[in-house]
Amino acid sequence: MINWDAINEAAGFGLVTEFCAKGQKHDMWAASVRSIDAKTHINFFNKLVQFWNDYPSASGSAWHVEYFPIQAVTAIADDSTAYPHRRISAHEMFTFSFTDSSIGDKVDNFGLSAVNAFNATSGFDDLHIYVSYAHGTEELNAMYGAEKLPRLLKLKKMWDPKGLFSYNNGLPH
């Protein structure tokens, strides 16, 4: 049995401590998928191994996949909730931890190429991403959904006219 205050550490296989090490740079990229494509996973794993070999200072980086059942989410009427991407079955997350800041562009290029590769076989026509996992360079539609965005922007303007709640991948005001 795991106590509530240890759930994040246990669920992350101890990676929380690793990702919070002093002197390391961190960069997260992600893509959400509706279906899993084995070839994409195999290709990415091979590229990740090569990336680690080419840039040893990024050997603390990780790739993790979160799977969630969608039955309960899709059982509720879509127009009754603000959450846009109700058909996402897994989140592909690429968390880069590196000590050599000179490879920042290499990390970003590799992260973006991973997002593009997984998005191409995601089962969606366009990029879908859980807003909390977004890098911050994605379009608002990718995070908030094209069908939900107009209403969310209207509500944002009404309830947060000064833009006080816009820190992490927030809606513009």
N, C-alpha and C positions, 0 to 999 in steps of 0.2 A: 504494500500500500504506500502511496506517495502523498505526502502532506501537500496542501494547496499552495504553500509558499515555495515548493520545489517543482511544481508542474512544468514551468517553462524550461528549467534546466534539464529535467528528465526527458521531456518531449523533444528537446533539441540535442539530445545525446551529449550534453556537456559543452555544446558549441557556444553558448552564451558567454561563458568565461573567456573562451578563445577569441571571440569577436570583440571583446572589450579590453584587449591587451594594450597597454601603453606603447606608444611609438608606432602603431600600425595605422595605415589608412584603410578606409572601408568604402566599398562601392557596391550597391545592390542593384540588380536588374532582375526582371521577372516577366513572364508571359503566362497567361492562363489558357488552358486547353479544354476542349470538349471531349476529345478523344486522344488516346495515346498511340503514337506511331513509333513502333519499336526501332525502325531504322534511324529515325531522328535521334532517339536516345543513344543508340550505339555510336552513331557518328559524332554526337556531341561528347560522349565520354572519351572517345579517342582524341578529339580535339582538345579536351580539357587536360588530358594526360600530357599532350604535346605542349600545351600552354604552361603547365607546371614545369616541364623540362626546360622550356625556353626562358622562363622567368621564375627562378627558384625563390625569389623574395615574395612571390604570391602563392607559395605552397600551402599557406593557411586558408586558402579560398575553398569554398564548398558549393556543392550543387545539391539542392534538396527539393523533393517533390512532395507536396501535400495533396492528399486525396480526400475528398469529402463526398458523401452520398448527397444526391440532390432531390430525393423524393419529398422530403418535408418542405423544402424551399419551393419546389414547383407545384405543390399541392395548394398553395395560397395564390389567389388571383394576382397577376402581375401588376395591375394598376393599384393595388392596395399597399404597395411598398415602394420605397425609393431605390432599393438595391437593383441595379440594372442587369447584371450578368448572371442570371439564375440558372443557366445551363453549363456553367463552368464545373467541370468535374475534378480538375487538378490544377495546382499552381506550380509552375516550374520556376524555381528561384535560384539565382546565381549570386552568391555573396562572396565578394572578393575582399580579401584581407591581405595587405602587402606592406612591406617595410620600406621599399624603394619608391619614393614619390615620382621618380623620373619615368616610371612605366605607367603612369596614370592614363595616358592616351591609349596605350596598348590594352589596358584593362577595359577602358570604355569601348574600344573597337571590338574587343572579344565579347563583351557583354551584349552589345548591340547586335552582333552577328548571331549570338545565341538566341536572343529574343526573336530575330527575324526567322531563324531556322525553325524554332518551335511554333511560331505563329503560322508559318507556311503550311504546317500539317496539323494545326490545332482543331480543325473542324469548324472554324468560324471564318466568315468572309473578311473580317478585319480584326485588329488587335483588341483583345479584351484583357483587362488587368484589374485585379482587386486594388482599390485606390491606396491602401496602406502598403502595398508591395511595389508601387510604381517608383521608378527612378526619378521622375520629375520632368523628363523630356518628352513624355507621351502627350498626345493630344487629349483634350478633355473628354472627347467621345470615348476614347479607349478606357478611361477610368470611370466615367459616370454614365456612359451609354447615350447614344444619340437620341433615343426615344425618351429618356428621362431628363436629359440636360436642360431643355427649355424650362420645365417646371422647377427644377432645382435652382436655376439661375434667378427665376422670379421669386422663389421663396427666400433665397439668399439676400436679394435686394430688400425684401420686406423685413426680414428678421435680423439681418446683420448689415445695415447700410454703411457702417464705418469700416467694414472688413476686419473686424477683430478676430474672427475665427477663420483664418486663412493660412495657417502656418505650414502644414505638411500637405502638399498637393491640393491645396484648397481651391474652392471656386473663386473666380475673380469677383470683385464687387463693383 
